[in-house]
Amino acid sequence: MPSVVGMLEQRELGARRRVDELREEADRIQAELAVAELEWQEWVIARRRVDTVLAPDGGSTADTEVTGDPQDPDAPSAPRSAVKPKSQVPVWREGQDWSVLSVDYQRILQTLADRLRLHQGPLTCQEMAAGFGMDVVPARVEALRSKAKRLVSRGWLAEPAPGRFTLAQGVAGPGGAS
């Protein structure tokens, strides 16, 4: 007759294998999603460029650079000087001020800067949602995750472990000074 401990170890091993399988599948899906999002963003950019060329003013973009959220291709475009809540996240560069980002993105950066200053380490999107006073429901958490991932891809944030975010190396306080 098998021992209770032996049976528990078998169950634990089975559960651990299942977790490993699911993690591998989640990693594969995340990679596939990243590729699909990149392709989508490229199509959005292509459509906007065609819209610019076909614009009544002859497609002159000398005075304004069009921005918009690639996640919302039907959102109206706005000049870069007027940052809108749904503005595109620029690639981070040394000395860049946070004011180029929308308020939502600045709020994420400020929260992570405060944690870094207090030596508290990375933060999950669920923790961010709770800290922002949002309902911690999948829709809210995924919206924050999307923003955080966008900030990671543009160099503003780092993701040292899956789903845990912190400021990227060199990114400093709201003044942009490092």
C-alpha positions in Angstrom: 0.0 0.0 0.0 1.5 3.4 -1.0 2.2 5.9 1.7 0.2 9.1 2.0 3.3 11.2 1.6 4.2 9.3 -1.6 0.7 10.0 -3.0 0.9 13.7 -2.1 4.3 13.9 -3.8 2.8 12.3 -7.0 0.0 14.8 -6.9 2.4 17.7 -6.3 4.6 16.5 -9.2 1.6 16.3 -11.5 0.4 19.8 -10.5 3.9 21.2 -11.0 4.1 19.7 -14.5 0.7 21.2 -15.4 1.9 24.7 -14.2 5.1 24.3 -16.3 3.1 23.4 -19.3 0.7 26.3 -18.9 3.6 28.7 -18.4 5.2 27.5 -21.6 1.9 28.0 -23.4 1.4 31.5 -21.9 5.0 32.5 -23.0 4.2 31.2 -26.5 0.9 33.2 -26.6 2.6 36.3 -25.2 5.3 36.1 -28.0 2.6 35.6 -30.6 0.6 38.5 -29.2 3.6 40.8 -29.4 4.2 39.9 -33.1 0.5 40.5 -33.9 0.4 43.8 -32.0 3.5 45.0 -33.9 1.9 44.0 -37.2 -1.3 45.8 -36.3 0.7 49.0 -35.3 2.5 48.9 -38.7 -0.9 48.8 -40.5 -2.2 51.6 -38.4 0.9 53.7 -39.3 0.5 52.8 -43.0 -3.2 53.9 -42.9 -2.3 57.2 -41.2 0.5 57.9 -43.7 -2.0 57.3 -46.6 -4.5 59.6 -44.9 -1.8 62.3 -44.5 -0.8 62.0 -48.2 -4.5 62.2 -49.3 -5.3 65.1 -46.9 -6.8 68.3 -48.4 -3.7 70.3 -47.5 -1.5 68.1 -49.7 -0.1 66.0 -46.9 2.2 68.6 -45.4 3.4 67.4 -42.1 6.1 70.0 -41.5 4.2 71.8 -38.7 2.6 68.9 -36.9 3.6 65.3 -36.2 0.6 63.1 -35.9 0.2 61.0 -32.8 -2.4 58.5 -31.7 -2.8 55.3 -29.9 -2.1 52.3 -32.1 -4.5 50.3 -29.9 -7.3 52.6 -31.1 -6.9 53.1 -34.9 -10.1 55.1 -35.2 -9.1 57.7 -32.6 -8.6 61.2 -34.1 -5.1 62.3 -34.5 -3.7 65.3 -32.6 -0.6 67.5 -32.9 2.3 66.3 -30.7 2.3 69.6 -28.8 -1.1 68.9 -27.5 -0.7 65.6 -25.6 -4.1 63.9 -25.4 -5.1 61.1 -23.0 -4.8 58.6 -25.9 -1.4 59.7 -27.2 1.3 57.5 -28.5 4.2 56.7 -26.3 7.5 58.0 -27.8 10.7 56.0 -27.4 12.6 57.1 -24.3 15.9 59.0 -24.8 18.3 60.5 -22.3 17.0 63.6 -20.6 13.4 63.3 -22.0 10.8 64.9 -19.9 7.7 62.9 -18.7 5.4 65.7 -20.1 5.6 64.0 -23.5 3.4 61.3 -22.0 -0.3 61.3 -21.3 -1.4 61.7 -17.7 -2.2 57.9 -17.4 1.4 57.0 -18.4 2.9 59.7 -16.1 0.8 58.3 -13.2 2.3 54.8 -13.8 5.9 56.2 -14.0 5.3 58.3 -10.9 4.1 55.3 -8.9 7.1 53.2 -9.9 9.5 56.2 -9.3 8.1 56.4 -5.7 8.6 52.7 -5.2 12.1 52.9 -6.5 12.8 55.9 -4.2 11.5 53.9 -1.2 13.5 50.8 -2.3 10.3 48.7 -2.7 11.0 47.0 -6.0 8.8 46.1 -9.0 5.1 46.3 -9.0 2.4 44.1 -10.7 -0.5 45.6 -12.6 -3.0 44.3 -10.0 -1.1 46.2 -7.3 -1.1 49.3 -9.5 -4.8 49.0 -10.1 -5.4 48.7 -6.3 -3.0 51.6 -5.6 -4.8 53.8 -8.1 -8.2 53.0 -6.4 -9.5 51.1 -9.4 -11.6 48.0 -9.3 -9.2 45.1 -9.5 -11.1 43.4 -12.3 -9.5 41.8 -15.4 -10.5 44.7 -17.8 -8.8 47.3 -15.6 -5.7 45.2 -14.9 -5.3 44.3 -18.6 -5.6 48.0 -19.6 -2.8 48.8 -17.1 -0.8 45.8 -18.4 -1.2 47.1 -22.0 0.1 50.5 -21.0 3.0 49.1 -18.9 4.0 46.8 -21.8 3.9 49.7 -24.2 6.2 51.7 -21.8 8.5 48.7 -21.6 8.7 48.4 -25.4 9.5 52.2 -25.7 12.2 52.0 -23.0 10.5 53.9 -20.2 10.0 50.8 -18.0 11.7 47.4 -17.4 10.1 44.1 -16.7 12.6 42.2 -14.6 10.2 39.3 -14.1 7.1 38.5 -16.0 4.3 40.9 -15.0 6.4 42.9 -12.6 7.4 46.4 -13.7 9.9 49.1 -12.6 11.5 52.1 -14.1 14.0 51.4 -16.8 17.7 52.1 -16.2 18.3 55.8 -16.6 14.7 56.9 -16.4 14.3 59.3 -13.5 11.8 61.7 -11.9 9.2 63.8 -13.8 11.8 66.4 -14.8 13.5 63.7 -16.9 16.8 64.2 -15.3 18.8 61.0 -14.6 
